[in-house]
Every structure is written in C-alpha cells, then in structure tokens.
C-alpha cells in the first residue's frame, strides 16, 4: 500500500512535493510492484479508483443541482435561488474532475468541454431563446447558449434581485424557468449515462478500458494520455488563462476578462485549481499505480534530473501560484495582470513537460490537434 501524507505546505520550486486535492503519495512513486499478468496496472487503478468515482460524484452533484433548480423554478425566492447557486458551484467543480476523460462514455454522451463548457456563453442568444421559447437546447447552433456557462449566466448574470425578477415578474418568466431546467436536466441525463457506462455494474466500459493495453493509437493509455494533455494544454492553459490575458500561442489578442470561465459566478480560479489538482491526481494514480510509476520505471530524466521529480515540482509550483491568486480572475486581469501573467508562464512550463517529455517517456504519440502554436 502506498504511503499518503497530508498536504501541509508548499515548498520552493526546487523542492519536490506532490500536491493532491487532500493528500499525496511518495515522490518515488508506488511502493507496490505491479502484479504480474494483470494487464496495465495504471489503467486498472486510474479507471477503477479515479475515473469511475469522479463520474459518480459528478452525477450525484448534477442530480442535486437539477433538484435545486426544480425547487427554484417551482418556488423562485431568495432561499431557493441561493440553494441553486450553491449546488451549481458544487456541480461545476465536480465537472472539473471529469473534464480530462472526454473519451468512451463521455464522448458517446457529448459530455465534453466542447459541448457543455464553452465559454464565454452567448447571453444574447440565451435571452433570445427565452423570449421566443424556440430552441433546441443541445443543438449545434445552441452550443454557446447552454452548458455550465449558460447556467452561470442564468443564476449569476445579475444581482439576485434582478435575477429573481427574470423568474417571477418578467413577461417571459415561464420560458426562463423552462430554459434553465432544460440545461440542468440535459447535463444530468448525460452524466448519469456516462457514469453508468463506466461502472462494472452498468455498461462495463471499465472492462474494455483496462483490456486495451499497449501504447499504440487506439489503446486506452493513448486515449487517456491524449485527453489528459489536451485538457491541460488547450482547455486549462490556453482557454482559461491565455485567451483572457490576450495570449494564444504566438498571437497577441486584446485583454478579455469577460472570457474567463465561471465569469458571472466569479469562481474562475477555483475551477482552474480543481482541474489542475484532478490532472495531477491522474498523473499520480492517486495513491496507486499511475503515470508517475511508468516514468520512474522508464528512468526518464530532464536535464539530468528525474523527470518524475521535475513534473511533480512543476505541478506543485503551479498549484501554489494558483492558490495565491484571488477570485475573480477577471478582476485580477484588470488590476493585477503581472501576477496573472506569471501564473500563465508557469502553466506553459508544464505543457512542455506533459506534452513532450511525459509522452516521450511513455512512448505515446500526441495526436490531438491544437492551433495555438505550442
């Protein structure tokens, strides 16, 4: 059994410390020798002990959010609005622990960033949909007017008094209730289906996932690694940080504080921290066998230092800098851009370690396409 230790403090960038959501495992990787003839131990552990529980937690959070929205739209008042807002934040954070697993059941259900987390949301289209009452909630033309960013606007897009008016005294209040409920119900249904498909008691995708061993294209390790790197490189580094501060690869863009994730609820930094910690947890395999153990077994190095140690240290440094950055990120971009740029610089360092060094150590080809120049 691997040893866990409580996260007590962050050390300097040169120190090697593995930061997890609540705990971490030994820097030397797993202390357990992978059992013989049982396939890929990393796939078994990550699939069983990280991915399945993450989707189950997310599904429970979406069930709670949908129930809170039903209570709010049935009796819209300050109490039910506050409860729905709190449930939304919990569900959004739960999504961040699943966003890197956009293959298999998640892809089948269109439960991916490109469908349920496109930000900034199109508030003009949302208002038009509510006014007309005519829309297809999951339609391609409506992708920027639904998902978590859509709920973010509908629950936090104005002060609570104005928000309540949308669902009580506005001429289209009935349509507003239906629209909000349609978004949460859609994500709830997709999430429940994905969670069931992964579980051995449901669709049993875990059996298929753990059986597809090897590192060739189409293997589970290749699918996981590509989704993992894409989630960090494209979603976290570029969309959540780069574009809002005017950076997209070598392209210089105007500052866009309103293009941050969770803009209306003001939880952009919280969401990034949750996502990076979840990615780190995947890399470590939680307290079990993970990518880190494979890197150690490969004896991979970076400038003469253990690659595993370098990756662990960079995760720790990035998380420490994110945790020191107050929400909302939009205000920090406006008032404290130097610090946000420093976080972006740190985030970029990890891209190279994961996309180039880690993939090379695991002999996995990065095949997803990005267009930010990295």
Secondary structure, DSSP 8 states (H G I E B T S, - for coil): ---EEE------TTS-----SSEEE-TT--SS---TTSS-HHHHHHIIIIIHHHHHHHHHHHHHHHHHHHHHHHS-SHHHHHHHHHHHHHHHHHHHTTTT--STHHHHTT-SHHHH--SS--HHHHHHHHHH----TTSGGGGGGSHHHHHHHHHHSS-HHHHHHHHHTSTTHHHHHHHHHHHHHHHHHHHHHHHHHHSTTTT-HHHHHHHS-SSSTTSHHHHHHHHHHHIIIIIIIIIIIIGGGTEETTEE----GGGSTTTTTT-HHHHHHHHHHHHHHHHHTTTSS-HHHHHHHTT-EETTEEHHHHHHHHHHHHHHHHHTS-S-HHHHHHH-HHHHHHHHHHHHHHHHIIIIIIHHHTT--------S--
